[in-house]
Amino acid sequence: MIDNWRKATTSVDNSTCVETGWTEGLVGFRDTKQASLTGDQPKLVFSKDAARTFLTMIKSPDRANGNL
């Protein structure tokens, strides 16, 4: 279970950010707006290798140009 959710210190305080959390083997991402929900909040959870691949893909210039 991930219980150390953090958002970037450079984020604007308007709840439109992504938070990340981690355990020894997992990395999770969720929308800041979801933090106030009770129960099981929607999130994406990946192994560390899959999280690295996910971040590489979403940062890719090809994705920004609609080529993926």
Distance bins in CASP14 RR format, pairs under 12 A and 6 or more apart:
PFRMAT RR
TARGET T0000
AUTHOR 0000-0000-0000
RMODE 2
METHOD distances of the structure
MODEL  1
1 21 0 0 0 0 0 1 0 0 0 0 0
1 22 0 0 0 0 0 1 0 0 0 0 0
1 23 1 0 0 1 0 0 0 0 0 0 0
1 24 0 0 0 0 0 1 0 0 0 0 0
1 26 0 0 0 0 1 0 0 0 0 0 0
1 28 0 0 0 0 0 1 0 0 0 0 0
1 40 0 0 0 0 0 1 0 0 0 0 0
1 41 0 0 0 0 0 1 0 0 0 0 0
1 43 0 0 0 0 0 1 0 0 0 0 0
1 45 0 0 0 0 1 0 0 0 0 0 0
2 19 0 0 0 0 1 0 0 0 0 0 0
2 20 0 0 0 0 1 0 0 0 0 0 0
2 21 1 0 1 0 0 0 0 0 0 0 0
2 22 1 0 0 1 0 0 0 0 0 0 0
2 23 1 0 1 0 0 0 0 0 0 0 0
2 24 0 0 0 0 0 1 0 0 0 0 0
2 25 0 0 0 0 0 1 0 0 0 0 0
2 26 1 0 0 1 0 0 0 0 0 0 0
2 27 0 0 0 0 1 0 0 0 0 0 0
2 28 1 0 1 0 0 0 0 0 0 0 0
2 29 0 0 0 0 1 0 0 0 0 0 0
2 30 0 0 0 0 1 0 0 0 0 0 0
2 40 0 0 0 0 0 1 0 0 0 0 0
2 41 0 0 0 0 0 1 0 0 0 0 0
2 43 1 0 0 1 0 0 0 0 0 0 0
2 44 0 0 0 0 0 1 0 0 0 0 0
2 45 1 0 0 1 0 0 0 0 0 0 0
2 46 0 0 0 0 0 1 0 0 0 0 0
2 51 0 0 0 0 0 1 0 0 0 0 0
3 19 0 0 0 0 0 1 0 0 0 0 0
3 21 0 0 0 0 1 0 0 0 0 0 0
3 22 0 0 0 0 0 1 0 0 0 0 0
3 23 0 0 0 0 1 0 0 0 0 0 0
3 26 0 0 0 0 0 1 0 0 0 0 0
3 28 0 0 0 0 0 1 0 0 0 0 0
3 35 0 0 0 0 0 1 0 0 0 0 0
3 41 0 0 0 0 0 1 0 0 0 0 0
3 43 0 0 0 0 0 1 0 0 0 0 0
4 19 0 0 0 0 1 0 0 0 0 0 0
4 20 0 0 0 0 1 0 0 0 0 0 0
4 21 1 0 1 0 0 0 0 0 0 0 0
4 22 1 0 0 1 0 0 0 0 0 0 0
4 23 0 0 0 0 1 0 0 0 0 0 0
4 24 0 0 0 0 0 1 0 0 0 0 0
4 26 0 0 0 0 0 1 0 0 0 0 0
4 27 0 0 0 0 0 1 0 0 0 0 0
4 28 0 0 0 0 0 1 0 0 0 0 0
5 17 0 0 0 0 0 1 0 0 0 0 0
5 18 0 0 0 0 0 1 0 0 0 0 0
5 19 1 0 1 0 0 0 0 0 0 0 0
5 20 1 0 0 1 0 0 0 0 0 0 0
5 21 1 0 1 0 0 0 0 0 0 0 0
5 22 0 0 0 0 1 0 0 0 0 0 0
5 23 0 0 0 0 0 1 0 0 0 0 0
5 27 0 0 0 0 0 1 0 0 0 0 0
5 28 0 0 0 0 1 0 0 0 0 0 0
5 29 0 0 0 0 1 0 0 0 0 0 0
5 30 1 0 0 1 0 0 0 0 0 0 0
5 31 0 0 0 0 0 1 0 0 0 0 0
5 32 0 0 0 0 1 0 0 0 0 0 0
5 34 0 0 0 0 1 0 0 0 0 0 0
5 35 1 0 0 1 0 0 0 0 0 0 0
5 36 0 0 0 0 0 1 0 0 0 0 0
5 41 0 0 0 0 1 0 0 0 0 0 0
5 43 0 0 0 0 1 0 0 0 0 0 0
5 45 0 0 0 0 0 1 0 0 0 0 0
6 17 0 0 0 0 0 1 0 0 0 0 0
6 18 0 0 0 0 0 1 0 0 0 0 0
6 19 1 0 0 1 0 0 0 0 0 0 0
6 20 1 0 0 1 0 0 0 0 0 0 0
6 21 1 0 0 1 0 0 0 0 0 0 0
6 22 0 0 0 0 1 0 0 0 0 0 0
6 27 0 0 0 0 0 1 0 0 0 0 0
6 28 0 0 0 0 0 1 0 0 0 0 0
6 29 0 0 0 0 0 1 0 0 0 0 0
6 30 0 0 0 0 0 1 0 0 0 0 0
6 32 0 0 0 0 0 1 0 0 0 0 0
6 35 0 0 0 0 0 1 0 0 0 0 0
7 13 0 0 0 0 1 0 0 0 0 0 0
7 14 0 0 0 0 0 1 0 0 0 0 0
7 15 0 0 0 0 1 0 0 0 0 0 0
7 16 0 0 0 0 0 1 0 0 0 0 0
7 17 1 0 1 0 0 0 0 0 0 0 0
7 18 1 0 0 1 0 0 0 0 0 0 0
7 19 1 0 1 0 0 0 0 0 0 0 0
7 20 1 0 0 1 0 0 0 0 0 0 0
7 21 0 0 0 0 1 0 0 0 0 0 0
7 29 0 0 0 0 0 1 0 0 0 0 0
7 30 0 0 0 0 1 0 0 0 0 0 0
7 31 0 0 0 0 0 1 0 0 0 0 0
7 32 1 0 1 0 0 0 0 0 0 0 0
7 33 0 0 0 0 0 1 0 0 0 0 0
7 34 0 0 0 0 0 1 0 0 0 0 0
7 35 0 0 0 0 1 0 0 0 0 0 0
8 16 0 0 0 0 0 1 0 0 0 0 0
8 17 1 0 0 1 0 0 0 0 0 0 0
8 18 0 0 0 0 1 0 0 0 0 0 0
8 19 0 0 0 0 1 0 0 0 0 0 0
8 20 0 0 0 0 1 0 0 0 0 0 0
8 29 0 0 0 0 0 1 0 0 0 0 0
8 32 0 0 0 0 0 1 0 0 0 0 0
9 17 0 0 0 0 0 1 0 0 0 0 0
10 17 0 0 0 0 1 0 0 0 0 0 0
11 17 1 0 1 0 0 0 0 0 0 0 0
11 18 0 0 0 0 1 0 0 0 0 0 0
11 19 0 0 0 0 1 0 0 0 0 0 0
11 20 0 0 0 0 0 1 0 0 0 0 0
11 32 1 0 0 1 0 0 0 0 0 0 0
12 32 0 0 0 0 0 1 0 0 0 0 0
13 32 0 0 0 0 1 0 0 0 0 0 0
14 32 0 0 0 0 1 0 0 0 0 0 0
14 33 0 0 0 0 1 0 0 0 0 0 0
15 30 0 0 0 0 0 1 0 0 0 0 0
15 31 0 0 0 0 1 0 0 0 0 0 0
15 32 1 0 1 0 0 0 0 0 0 0 0
15 33 1 0 1 0 0 0 0 0 0 0 0
15 34 0 0 0 0 1 0 0 0 0 0 0
15 35 0 0 0 0 1 0 0 0 0 0 0
15 36 0 0 0 0 1 0 0 0 0 0 0
16 31 0 0 0 0 1 0 0 0 0 0 0
16 32 1 0 0 1 0 0 0 0 0 0 0
16 33 1 0 0 1 0 0 0 0 0 0 0
16 34 0 0 0 0 0 1 0 0 0 0 0
17 29 0 0 0 0 0 1 0 0 0 0 0
17 30 0 0 0 0 0 1 0 0 0 0 0
17 31 1 0 0 1 0 0 0 0 0 0 0
17 32 1 0 1 0 0 0 0 0 0 0 0
17 33 0 0 0 0 1 0 0 0 0 0 0
17 34 0 0 0 0 0 1 0 0 0 0 0
17 35 0 0 0 0 0 1 0 0 0 0 0
18 27 0 0 0 0 0 1 0 0 0 0 0
18 28 0 0 0 0 1 0 0 0 0 0 0
18 29 1 0 1 0 0 0 0 0 0 0 0
18 30 1 0 0 1 0 0 0 0 0 0 0
18 31 1 0 0 1 0 0 0 0 0 0 0
18 32 1 0 0 1 0 0 0 0 0 0 0
18 33 0 0 0 0 0 1 0 0 0 0 0
18 34 0 0 0 0 0 1 0 0 0 0 0
18 35 0 0 0 0 0 1 0 0 0 0 0
18 43 0 0 0 0 0 1 0 0 0 0 0
18 44 0 0 0 0 1 0 0 0 0 0 0
18 54 0 0 0 0 0 1 0 0 0 0 0
18 55 0 0 0 0 0 1 0 0 0 0 0
18 58 0 0 0 0 0 1 0 0 0 0 0
19 27 0 0 0 0 0 1 0 0 0 0 0
19 28 0 0 0 0 1 0 0 0 0 0 0
19 29 1 0 0 1 0 0 0 0 0 0 0
19 30 1 0 1 0 0 0 0 0 0 0 0
19 31 1 0 0 1 0 0 0 0 0 0 0
19 32 1 0 1 0 0 0 0 0 0 0 0
19 33 0 0 0 0 1 0 0 0 0 0 0
19 34 0 0 0 0 1 0 0 0 0 0 0
19 35 1 0 0 1 0 0 0 0 0 0 0
19 36 0 0 0 0 0 1 0 0 0 0 0
19 41 0 0 0 0 0 1 0 0 0 0 0
19 42 0 0 0 0 0 1 0 0 0 0 0
19 43 0 0 0 0 1 0 0 0 0 0 0
19 44 0 0 0 0 0 1 0 0 0 0 0
20 26 0 0 0 0 0 1 0 0 0 0 0
20 27 1 0 0 1 0 0 0 0 0 0 0
20 28 1 0 1 0 0 0 0 0 0 0 0
20 29 1 0 1 0 0 0 0 0 0 0 0
20 30 0 0 0 0 1 0 0 0 0 0 0
20 31 0 0 0 0 0 1 0 0 0 0 0
20 32 0 0 0 0 0 1 0 0 0 0 0
20 43 0 0 0 0 1 0 0 0 0 0 0
20 44 0 0 0 0 1 0 0 0 0 0 0
20 45 0 0 0 0 0 1 0 0 0 0 0
20 46 0 0 0 0 0 1 0 0 0 0 0
20 48 0 0 0 0 0 1 0 0 0 0 0
20 51 0 0 0 0 1 0 0 0 0 0 0
20 54 0 0 0 0 0 1 0 0 0 0 0
20 55 0 0 0 0 1 0 0 0 0 0 0
21 27 1 0 0 1 0 0 0 0 0 0 0
21 28 1 0 1 0 0 0 0 0 0 0 0
21 29 1 0 0 1 0 0 0 0 0 0 0
21 30 0 0 0 0 1 0 0 0 0 0 0
21 35 0 0 0 0 0 1 0 0 0 0 0
21 43 0 0 0 0 1 0 0 0 0 0 0
21 44 0 0 0 0 0 1 0 0 0 0 0
21 45 0 0 0 0 1 0 0 0 0 0 0
21 46 0 0 0 0 0 1 0 0 0 0 0
21 48 0 0 0 0 0 1 0 0 0 0 0
21 51 0 0 0 0 1 0 0 0 0 0 0
22 28 1 0 0 1 0 0 0 0 0 0 0
22 29 0 0 0 0 0 1 0 0 0 0 0
22 43 0 0 0 0 0 1 0 0 0 0 0
22 45 0 0 0 0 1 0 0 0 0 0 0
22 46 0 0 0 0 0 1 0 0 0 0 0
22 47 0 0 0 0 0 1 0 0 0 0 0
22 48 0 0 0 0 1 0 0 0 0 0 0
22 51 0 0 0 0 1 0 0 0 0 0 0
23 45 0 0 0 0 1 0 0 0 0 0 0
23 46 0 0 0 0 0 1 0 0 0 0 0
23 47 0 0 0 0 0 1 0 0 0 0 0
23 48 0 0 0 0 1 0 0 0 0 0 0
23 51 0 0 0 0 0 1 0 0 0 0 0
24 47 0 0 0 0 0 1 0 0 0 0 0
24 48 0 0 0 0 1 0 0 0 0 0 0
25 45 0 0 0 0 0 1 0 0 0 0 0
25 46 0 0 0 0 1 0 0 0 0 0 0
25 47 1 0 0 1 0 0 0 0 0 0 0
25 48 1 0 1 0 0 0 0 0 0 0 0
25 49 0 0 0 0 1 0 0 0 0 0 0
25 50 0 0 0 0 0 1 0 0 0 0 0
25 51 0 0 0 0 1 0 0 0 0 0 0
26 43 0 0 0 0 0 1 0 0 0 0 0
26 44 0 0 0 0 0 1 0 0 0 0 0
26 45 1 0 1 0 0 0 0 0 0 0 0
26 46 1 0 0 1 0 0 0 0 0 0 0
26 47 1 0 0 1 0 0 0 0 0 0 0
26 48 1 0 0 1 0 0 0 0 0 0 0
26 49 0 0 0 0 0 1 0 0 0 0 0
26 50 0 0 0 0 1 0 0 0 0 0 0
26 51 0 0 0 0 1 0 0 0 0 0 0
27 43 0 0 0 0 0 1 0 0 0 0 0
27 44 0 0 0 0 1 0 0 0 0 0 0
27 45 1 0 0 1 0 0 0 0 0 0 0
27 46 1 0 1 0 0 0 0 0 0 0 0
27 47 1 0 0 1 0 0 0 0 0 0 0
27 48 1 0 1 0 0 0 0 0 0 0 0
27 49 0 0 0 0 1 0 0 0 0 0 0
27 50 0 0 0 0 1 0 0 0 0 0 0
27 51 1 1 0 0 0 0 0 0 0 0 0
27 52 0 0 0 0 1 0 0 0 0 0 0
27 53 0 0 0 0 0 1 0 0 0 0 0
27 54 0 0 0 0 1 0 0 0 0 0 0
27 55 0 0 0 0 1 0 0 0 0 0 0
28 34 0 0 0 0 0 1 0 0 0 0 0
28 41 0 0 0 0 0 1 0 0 0 0 0
28 42 0 0 0 0 0 1 0 0 0 0 0
28 43 1 0 1 0 0 0 0 0 0 0 0
28 44 1 0 0 1 0 0 0 0 0 0 0
28 45 1 0 1 0 0 0 0 0 0 0 0
28 46 1 0 0 1 0 0 0 0 0 0 0
28 47 0 0 0 0 0 1 0 0 0 0 0
28 48 0 0 0 0 0 1 0 0 0 0 0
28 50 0 0 0 0 0 1 0 0 0 0 0
28 51 1 0 0 1 0 0 0 0 0 0 0
28 54 0 0 0 0 1 0 0 0 0 0 0
28 55 0 0 0 0 0 1 0 0 0 0 0
29 41 0 0 0 0 0 1 0 0 0 0 0
29 42 0 0 0 0 0 1 0 0 0 0 0
29 43 1 0 0 1 0 0 0 0 0 0 0
29 44 1 0 1 0 0 0 0 0 0 0 0
29 45 1 0 0 1 0 0 0 0 0 0 0
29 46 0 0 0 0 1 0 0 0 0 0 0
29 50 0 0 0 0 0 1 0 0 0 0 0
29 51 1 0 0 1 0 0 0 0 0 0 0
29 54 0 0 0 0 1 0 0 0 0 0 0
29 55 0 0 0 0 1 0 0 0 0 0 0
29 58 0 0 0 0 1 0 0 0 0 0 0
30 36 0 0 0 0 0 1 0 0 0 0 0
30 37 0 0 0 0 1 0 0 0 0 0 0
30 40 0 0 0 0 0 1 0 0 0 0 0
30 41 1 0 0 1 0 0 0 0 0 0 0
30 42 1 0 0 1 0 0 0 0 0 0 0
30 43 1 1 0 0 0 0 0 0 0 0 0
30 44 1 0 0 1 0 0 0 0 0 0 0
30 45 0 0 0 0 1 0 0 0 0 0 0
31 37 0 0 0 0 1 0 0 0 0 0 0
31 41 0 0 0 0 1 0 0 0 0 0 0
31 42 1 0 0 1 0 0 0 0 0 0 0
31 43 0 0 0 0 1 0 0 0 0 0 0
31 44 0 0 0 0 1 0 0 0 0 0 0
32 41 0 0 0 0 0 1 0 0 0 0 0
32 43 0 0 0 0 0 1 0 0 0 0 0
33 41 0 0 0 0 1 0 0 0 0 0 0
33 42 0 0 0 0 0 1 0 0 0 0 0
34 40 0 0 0 0 0 1 0 0 0 0 0
34 41 1 0 1 0 0 0 0 0 0 0 0
34 42 1 0 1 0 0 0 0 0 0 0 0
34 43 1 0 0 1 0 0 0 0 0 0 0
34 44 0 0 0 0 0 1 0 0 0 0 0
35 41 1 0 0 1 0 0 0 0 0 0 0
35 42 0 0 0 0 0 1 0 0 0 0 0
35 43 0 0 0 0 0 1 0 0 0 0 0
37 43 0 0 0 0 0 1 0 0 0 0 0
44 50 0 0 0 0 1 0 0 0 0 0 0
44 51 0 0 0 0 1 0 0 0 0 0 0
44 54 1 0 0 1 0 0 0 0 0 0 0
44 55 0 0 0 0 0 1 0 0 0 0 0
44 58 0 0 0 0 0 1 0 0 0 0 0
45 51 0 0 0 0 1 0 0 0 0 0 0
45 54 0 0 0 0 0 1 0 0 0 0 0
46 52 0 0 0 0 1 0 0 0 0 0 0
46 53 0 0 0 0 1 0 0 0 0 0 0
46 54 1 0 1 0 0 0 0 0 0 0 0
46 55 0 0 0 0 1 0 0 0 0 0 0
46 56 0 0 0 0 0 1 0 0 0 0 0
46 57 0 0 0 0 0 1 0 0 0 0 0
46 58 0 0 0 0 0 1 0 0 0 0 0
47 53 0 0 0 0 1 0 0 0 0 0 0
47 54 0 0 0 0 0 1 0 0 0 0 0
48 54 0 0 0 0 0 1 0 0 0 0 0
48 55 0 0 0 0 0 1 0 0 0 0 0
49 55 0 0 0 0 0 1 0 0 0 0 0
49 56 0 0 0 0 0 1 0 0 0 0 0
50 56 0 0 0 0 0 1 0 0 0 0 0
50 57 0 0 0 0 0 1 0 0 0 0 0
51 57 0 0 0 0 0 1 0 0 0 0 0
51 58 0 0 0 0 0 1 0 0 0 0 0
52 58 0 0 0 0 0 1 0 0 0 0 0
52 59 0 0 0 0 0 1 0 0 0 0 0
53 59 0 0 0 0 0 1 0 0 0 0 0
53 60 0 0 0 0 0 1 0 0 0 0 0
54 60 0 0 0 0 0 1 0 0 0 0 0
54 63 0 0 0 0 0 1 0 0 0 0 0
55 63 0 0 0 0 0 1 0 0 0 0 0
56 62 0 0 0 0 0 1 0 0 0 0 0
56 63 0 0 0 0 1 0 0 0 0 0 0
56 68 0 0 0 0 0 1 0 0 0 0 0
57 63 1 0 0 1 0 0 0 0 0 0 0
57 64 0 0 0 0 0 1 0 0 0 0 0
57 67 0 0 0 0 0 1 0 0 0 0 0
57 68 1 0 0 1 0 0 0 0 0 0 0
58 64 0 0 0 0 1 0 0 0 0 0 0
58 68 0 0 0 0 1 0 0 0 0 0 0
59 68 0 0 0 0 0 1 0 0 0 0 0
60 66 0 0 0 0 1 0 0 0 0 0 0
60 67 0 0 0 0 1 0 0 0 0 0 0
60 68 1 0 0 1 0 0 0 0 0 0 0
61 67 0 0 0 0 1 0 0 0 0 0 0
61 68 0 0 0 0 0 1 0 0 0 0 0
62 68 1 0 1 0 0 0 0 0 0 0 0
END
